[in-house]
């Protein structure tokens, strides 16, 4: 079988360049894709068994792999942001994934850790005498906190033929809901207990979804740090709180009108605020807002869900006046049942 021989491209272009097409190998080019995510209910308490409602998104991250025969194999890695700009580049030797470039960044060290853990779980991963050229491409701004790490882990796990959940738990930790979202085509119900993750597709398409919006709060949260902080205080969490959050999750799936949904959101925020000893986002920053706001995922600065019984323009203008320019209608970002396209979010915020 013919195989292209690839070499690293010029730094200015950031692309691999094809220089020959005569070499033979049985390694085929591969590509993988994982969807981004938002956690609508159950943040933090999902770590203690609460049932959560999670949303796969219309954006995600791709990973492509190409191979070229080599007597001295090297893994070449390039990561591109939503605008096509190279933001991470690294080289690894194969046998221990030692980094071949000086002064690696924290992101490169994290990538090394993921690759090494994948090797532990599959000893045959990247053992052939080939150079490997990997490119990852994000479909959303890196700072949005929608799952650049979880989609990377999911894609690497698919490539390495290992469990994405196990790879996540051994590297980034967390509940694993983001890994479930990466491979889902609809909203999911997710929980995790001593036997492992449990998740299933569900229907969440309320009649009032055109009155739901996402806003970006402008402060990307560190999920690992947020989890550590929660676990250090988890003795404050009661079984009644966990049960009530699970009940709210179920109730949200069946709610028929915006007012009832807002009541559930308000109660959910109150319970989580008590559990993590934080102030709800509306009470802290948006006391004069007419609808409800709900923090999504780690509290403090990524995305929030907004409800509104007023026009989209009036709602958008309110948050724009507060300095929040990224304002997305629910259906523009959330991946709905039966949809199959990728990276559909309009690019007005990306370029």
N, C-alpha and C positions, 0 to 999 in steps of 0.2 A: 504494500500500500504506500502511495506517495505521501510525503509529509513535508510541510513547509519548514524550513530552517529559519528561525527568527532571531534577531539580535535586538538589543536595546536601542530604542530610538534616541534621537537627539533630545537633549533636555528642553530645548525650546518648544518642541512639538508635543512632548509627553506621550508619544505613541510608539508602539513597537513597529519596526520596519522589516518587511519581507525581503530577504536577499537571495534566496534559492528555493527551488521546489523539487529537488532530486532525491532527498534523503528519505529513507523508509523507516517507519516506526508504526506500532500498532496503537499508539495513543491518539485519541481523537480529541478535538476541541470540545469544551464543555461550557455550559452556562447555567446559572442558577438565579433564582429571584425570591426574595422574601418581602412580605408586606410590612409596612410600618404599623403602629398601633396607638390606641388611646384606651385608658382604663376608665370606663364610665362610672362604675360603682365598685366598692370593695377595696379601695386602696388601703394599704397597710394591713388591714385585718384579713386580707386574703392569705397572708403569711400564717395566720392562725386558724385557717379552715373556713373562713367566710366565703360564701359564693359571690363571685364577681361577674359583672357584665363588661365585656371587652369588645372593642371595635377594631377590626383590621381596616386599613386605610387605602385610599386610591394612589398612594405613593409608597415607595419602598426602596430597596437597594438591589442591584444586580452584581453578580460575580461571574466573570468569564475567565477561562483557563485555556492556554495554548501550550504546546509542548514542542521541544526540538531536541534531537539526540545530542548527547554530550558525554565526554569522558570525565568531566569534572562538574557534576550537576550543581546548579545554583537556582534558587527560587527568587525571581524578580517580582516585586510587588509594587503596584501603583494604584492609588485611590484618588478618584476625581469627585469633586463636589457637584452640586446641582447645576452650576454654571459651566461645568466642564473643566474647571481649574484643578490642576494637580495639587492636592493638599497633603499627601503622604506618599513617601517613596522609600523602599527598603530592599535590601538583598539579604538572603539567608542561605547558609550552606544546608545541605539536606539532612545530615545524619543526626544532628542535635538541634537544628534550627538556630545555630549561633548566628548572630547579626554580623554582617561583614562590613558595615559602615560604622565610623566612630560616632560617639555622642548620640546614641539613639534617643528619640523622644519617648515620653510616657506612652503615647499611642502605639509606637512600634514595639515597646516592651510588652504592652497588653496583647498585641497581635502575636508576638512570640509565645506568650503564655498559652494562648488559644491553640496555636499550631502544635505546641508540645503536648498539650492535653489531648488533642485529636490523635496524635501519634500513640499516646498511652492507650487510648481506647481502640485503636486499630493499628497494630504494629506494621501493617503492610502499606500504610499511607505514605505516599511519596518515597518509594524505595527504588524506582527505576532509574536507569542511567539516561536521564533527560533533563534539560533545562526546562523550567516551568515559568510561564509568564502569566501573571494574574493581574486583572484590572477589576476594580470595584467602582460602581457609579451610583451616587445617591440621587434620589428623585425628590429630595426636600432639603432645605437648608440644615446644615449640620447642627446649628445652635437651637433648632426647634425642639430637640429632645424627643423625637418620635420613634426612635429605635435604631439609631445607626449601629449600636453595638449588638443588639439582639438580632437584627437582620443579617449582620456579618456572621455571627455565630451560627445562625440557622443555615446560611449558605455554605459555610465551611463544613458543617456537619453533613450536609447533603453530599458535598464533594468527597469527604473522607469516609463516607459510609458508616457514620456513627450516630448515636442518639443525640438529637439537638438539645433535648432536655438535660441529658447527662452532661453534655458539654457546657451548657449554660450554668448548671448547678455547681460544676467544678471550677468555673472561671469567674463569672460575674455574680453568681448567686441569684437571689430573688425568688419569686413564686413560679416563674415560668410561663405566665400568661402571655408575655410578649412573643415567646417561641410558638405558642399555639396560634396566635394571631398571624404570625409570619406565613403560615401555611393554610389559612382559613379563607373561605370565600363568602363568609357571612359573619354577623356578630356571633359571639360565643358566650356560653356560660362556663365559668372556670372556677375550679377549687383545687386545693392541694392539701393532702393529709399524709399520714405516715406511710401510706402505700404508694404515694406518688401523685402526679397530676391527673386530674379528671376534667375533661372538657367536652363540650358538644355544641354543634351549631344551634342557633336559636333565631327567632324572628323578632327583630326590633325595628319597626317601621311605623311609628306613631302618626296619627292623623295630623298632629301639630308639628311635624318635623320641620316644616318651613318657618317655624317660630323658634328654632334652635340654632345657635351659632357657636363657633369656636373663636376665641381670641387668644393671641399669644401675648404673654405677660412680660416677655423680654429678659427673663433670667433663667437660663438653662440650669436644671437641677442635676446634681450628681446622685444617680440612683443608688449606687453602692453606699454612699455616705448616708443617704436617707434611710436605707434599710438598717444600717448599723445603729443609727440613732433610735429608730423604732424598737429594734430588738433589745436595746439597753433599757427601754422603759416598758417592755411588754407586760410586766407584772401589773401595770395599771389597767390592762384590758380584761374585761369580764366576759364570761361565756354568754351573758345576756346581750352584750353589745355585738358579739359575733353573730348570734342568732338573729338579732334585729336587722343587721346589715344584710344578711342573707334574705330575710323576709322583704326588705325594701327592694332588693334586686329583683325578686320575683314579682313584686307589685308593680315595679316600673315596666316590666314586660307587658303587663295587662292594662296599664292606665289608659284612659280614654280621652282625657282632656288636659289642657295645659295647666290649669289651676291645680288639679290633683297631682300632676307631675311635679309642680313647684313645691307643693307641700312635702312630697317625698324627698326631693332634693334638699330642702331646708333641714329636715330631720336627719338626713344622712350627714350633712355637713356638721351638724351639732354633735352627733355621736363620734365622728372621726376627730373633731376638735378636742373633745374630752379625752379621747384615747391617746392622742399624741401631744396634748397640752399646747395646742396652737390656736390662734384666732382665725375663724373662717374668713375667707377672702373678701366676701361682701362686707362684713362688719369692719374689716381692717382698712379697705381701700375704696369701697364703692357704696357707702351707706345711703347715698341719695339715688341709687339706681332703682328703677321701678320693678324689675324682674328679679330672677334668682341667678346666682352664679355658683358654680361648683368646680372646685379644684379637681384636676384630672391627674392621676398618678401622684408622684411626690409633690407635696404641697410647697409652694413658695415661688414659682416663677415660670413654669413651662406653659401649658395650655389650660384654659378654663372653658367650661361649658356655660353658655349664656342662654337664658330664656327671655322672650319678649313678646308682649301682646301689642306692640306698636310696629310701625313700618320698619323694614330693613334699613332704610336710609337714616331714619331717626335714631335707631339703635346703633348703627355704625358711627354716626356723628358723635354720639355720647362717648363712645370709647376712644374715638379719634381725639376728642378734646382732652381726654385723660392721657394721651400719648401712646395709645395702642393702635398701631396702624394695621396690623395683621388681623383681619376680621373675615372669617370664612363661614358661609352658610353650611349647615350640617351636611347636606347632601353633596356638597362640593368636595368634602374631605373623607367622609365615612364611606366605606365599601359596603354596598348593599347586596342583598341576596340576588343571585343571578347575574351580577356584573362580572366581567372578565378582563377588562382593560386595565392597564397599569399607568401610573404617573399621570392621572387625568386632571390634577389640580391646575387651574390656570396659572400662568407664569408671571402675573403682575407683581408678585412679591419676590421673584427669583432673580430678576435681571435688572 
